[in-house]
Amino acid sequence: MPPKRKEAELAREASTEPSTGDATAASDGGVPDGSNSSRACGSRWSPSRLVGEASAIWSNMARFRPAFLGGRDDNLPDHLGPVKQLFCRTGHNLAVFPAGTVYGTREAYNRYAILELLSHDIGQVRIRGVETGLFVCMDAEGRVYAKKNRMDEEGIFYEMYEGGYNLYLSKLNKDKGWYLGIKKSGVPKPGPRTARGQKAVQFLPRAAKPRS
């Protein structure tokens, strides 16, 4: 083959081979034009970056997650936890005393007014005095008292929300429409004399203790 013809063929073969940059881009799945756009796009949507962003979002949402999903109970407002006070619109905190009596107290953070609301079923709770361990109950006559037995139906209330307040309807007396209530004197209101819309049956949850 004449030297000039051989040189021409070698030059033609060299012009058809991809450059190093083009080959790298092609192997990365990008367009073999030697640019960095494919690599930039790859870093932006890489699995590690997506996982990192998802983790950051999950961490920022910790204050809204319950503990069993990795949240922290202390991120909840105090009055939204299970332990709280129930402040009646008549001006009293619901309190459970050792003798099994239930009254209202005007004293803020009284130890007998610290309550624990335990879930029984969907929309149903038991109200337990933390200090005494007794549960608030309403019997078939509408009398309000406290007892130790947590399994008694008299100690189950439907927790309802109306007009920004919590209402507690006696499960035993639900067909009668009897609610847990406190009169202006602090004495429990008999079930037959309670009705929705009364201040005596409207409660606001409050923190169990002052913020330090």
N, C-alpha and C positions, 0 to 999 in steps of 0.2 A: 504494500500500500504506500503510495507517495506520501512523503512527510507532511505536505500541506493538507492533504485530505485527512490524514490521521489526526492532526492537530484540530481540524474543524470538528471531527466527530467527538473528540475529547471535550472540546469547549461546549458542544451541544449537550452532552451527557451531564456535564457539571451544572449547566443552567437548569436542568430538570430536577436535580436533587434538592429536597427541602433544607432550609437552614436549620441550625441547631435550635434556635428559638422557636421556629415553626414546628419542629418535631416534638419539642417539649410540650407545646400548647396542644398539639394533636393528641399526644399520649394522655393529657389531662382531660380530654373530651372537649377542648375549646376549639375555636377557629384558628387554623394555622396561619395567623397573620403576624405573629411575633409580638402582639400587644399583650398587656397585663390585665385586660378586662375580664378574661375568664378566671384568672387567679383571684381577682378582687371579688368576683361574684361567688366563687367557691368559698372564700373565707367568711363572707357575709352569711351564707346559708349553711355553713358546716354544721354537722351534728353537735359538735362540742359547744359551738356558740349558741345553738338553739336550746340545748340542755341548760346552759348557763343562764340564758334569759328566762327560761321557764322556772328555774330554781329561784331566781331573784323575785319573780312575780309571786311564787308560792310563799316565799319568806315574807314578802310585804303583806300578804293576806293572813299571816299568822294570827293577827289580833281578831280576825273574824272567824277563826276555826275553833271548834271544840277541842278539848284535850286529846280525845281518842284519834283525831286526825292530825295530831302534831301541833295543835295550838296551845295556848297558855291560858289557864283559867284566870290568872291575875291581869290579863288584858281586857277582860270583861268589866264593864261598869259594875261597881259593887252591888247595886240593887238588882242586877240581872242574874247573879249567881243563886245557888239554891238556898244559901243562908242570908237572911234579910230581916227587916222589920216590915210589918204591914200597918200602915198609918191610915186610920179611918177618917173620913171627912168630918166626923163629929169632933175630931181633935184628940183622938186617943190612939196609942199603939196597942195592937192586940197582944195580950200577954197570957202566958200559961203558968199557973202557980202550983207549988208542990202538992197542995191538998186536992188537986184535980179541978180547981176552979179556973174559969176563964174570965178575964176582965180587961178593960182598957186602962192604960196608964198614960199620963201626960209626960212622964219622965222620958227624956230622950236617952236611948241606949240602955234602958233598964235591962238587967240580965235576963229577966223573965219574958222580955219582949223580943228576944233574939229567937227567930224561928227558922226552921229548915223545911222547905217545901220539897217533898219527895214525890216523884212521879209514880202513879199507880197504873195508869193506862193513858191512852191518847186523850188529852184534855182533862185528865183526872189527877188530883193531887191529894196528899195527906199533909197536914200541917202539924209539925212536931216542935214542941218547945225544947230548945237545945239544952237549957239548964236542967229541966226536969225529966226530959225523955218522954213526956206524955203527949198524946195526940189529941188535937181538937176534934170534938164530936158533936153531932146533933142527933138526939133520939127521935123516936116516932111522934113524940108530943111537941117537938120543936125546942126542947131544952138544950142549951149549950153547956158542955162540960169537957173534961179531959180525962183520958184513960191510957193505960199502958198498952193494951192490945192493939197492935197496928193492923190486924187483919179484919177487924170489925167494919162492917159496911157503914156504920154510923160515922166513921172517921174519914170517909171519902167525899171529896167535894169536886164539882165541875168548876174548873177555873175559866172564867169568861172575861171578855174585855168589852167595855161599853163606855163611850164618851171619855176615853183616856183613863179609865179606872178599872181595877180588877174586881170582879164579883165572884163569890164562892157559893155555888148552889149545892145544897145538900143532896147527895146521890140518893140517900134513903127516902128523901122527901121531894124528889124532883118533880113528881106529878102535882104536888101541892104548890110548887114554886116558892119554897122556903130557902132563904139565903142566910149566910152567916152575917151578923150585924152587931154593931155596938151603939148603944144609945148615948146621948149627950152626957149622961151621968157616969158613963164608963161601964155600965152593966150590959151584959149580952142581951140583945133584943130577941124575944121569943120568935121562933120561926113563923108562926101564924100571923105575926104582925109585920113581917118583912115583905118588901116588894121591890121590884126593879125601879130604879130612879130615885130611891131614898138615899140620902146622904149616909145613913147608918150602914148600908150594905156596900158602899163604895170605898175601896182601899187603894192606896198608892204604895208600891214597894219602895222601901228605903234601905240605905246601907246599914249593915248590922253594927258597924262601929265607925267612929269618925276617922277621917283620913289623917295619917300622921304627918 
